[in-house]
Amino acid sequence: GENVEQHPSTLSVQEGDSAVIKCTYSDSASNYFPWYKQELGKGPQLIIDIRSNVGEKKDQRIAVTLNKTAKHFSLHITETQPEDSAVYFCAASILDTGFQKLVFGTGTRLLVSP
Amino acid sequence: SQTIHQWPATLVQPVGSPLSLECTVEGTSNPNLYWYRQAAGRGLQLLFYSVGIGQISSEVPQNLSASRPQDRQFILSSKKLLLSDSGFYLCARRSRTFTGELFFGEGSRLTVL
């Protein structure tokens, strides 16, 4: 089955700096890679996702890159702000019109200091 | 609406006591529903998923069970809690889009003493 590893487990940056979180996956059949943000005491929320037919996707200050050959994908946050502080999870799955099972990484706690 | 209601929000239970966490969802019928557990310092572990009433699949053998008595109701239960059952339990539903985004509830925090 799929295994997803995520690094680093914690990341501290100054406001305005960039933050990068990296994940690797094991199942070459995986073709969908979402990123979720979890604020304290709440459920995770999808912030960006990428499918395996593209190498990069951007949405304002966040971007995700995918290297299918190396089986790794990364989340990039530019111009970080204190409200970006949260736990971020990467995930991988095989897209299916029926049931879909996301396998999550262990999470990265991002702290953005003013 | 993709609203997901979970209760109770927090729960403190003694070892050996029973457990019932409830999840109800709004929106389209026959949603795919999931129970995840988030233990301290660990990622999101899929426990159960359901594609319809009475249809439950278990991902991890454990002390817990799940049931889906109604289309939009998903229940996580245990007859006798263990210390290791402590964690943050999240109910989720899959969106109808092709990529199948998961929408999570606000979670139920369980502490077993």
Contacts between the chains, C-beta under 8 A, distances in Angstrom:
chain1	res1	chain2	res2	distance
A	4	B	43	7.9
A	6	B	43	7.4
A	9	B	41	7.9
A	32	B	99	6.0
A	32	B	100	7.8
A	34	B	99	7.5
A	34	B	101	6.9
A	34	B	102	7.9
A	36	B	102	7.9
A	36	B	104	8.0
A	41	B	106	7.8
A	41	B	107	7.5
A	42	B	106	5.8
A	42	B	107	7.1
A	43	B	4	7.7
A	43	B	90	5.4
A	43	B	92	7.5
A	43	B	104	3.1
A	43	B	105	5.4
A	43	B	106	5.4
A	43	B	107	5.3
A	44	B	44	7.2
A	44	B	90	7.5
A	44	B	102	7.9
A	44	B	104	5.2
A	45	B	104	7.2
A	46	B	101	5.0
A	46	B	102	7.2
A	49	B	99	6.1
A	49	B	101	7.3
A	51	B	99	7.1
A	89	B	43	6.4
A	89	B	44	6.3
A	91	B	44	8.0
A	93	B	100	8.0
A	95	B	98	7.0
A	95	B	99	6.6
A	95	B	100	7.1
A	96	B	100	8.0
A	97	B	98	7.5
A	98	B	51	7.2
A	99	B	32	6.0
A	99	B	49	6.7
A	99	B	51	5.6
A	100	B	32	7.4
A	100	B	94	6.2
A	100	B	100	4.4
A	101	B	46	6.4
A	101	B	49	7.0
A	101	B	59	7.9
A	102	B	46	7.5
A	102	B	102	6.3
A	103	B	46	7.6
A	104	B	36	8.0
A	104	B	43	4.6
A	104	B	44	4.1
A	104	B	45	7.9
A	105	B	43	5.6
A	106	B	41	7.8
A	106	B	42	5.9
A	106	B	43	3.9
A	107	B	42	7.8
A	107	B	43	5.4
A	107	B	44	7.9
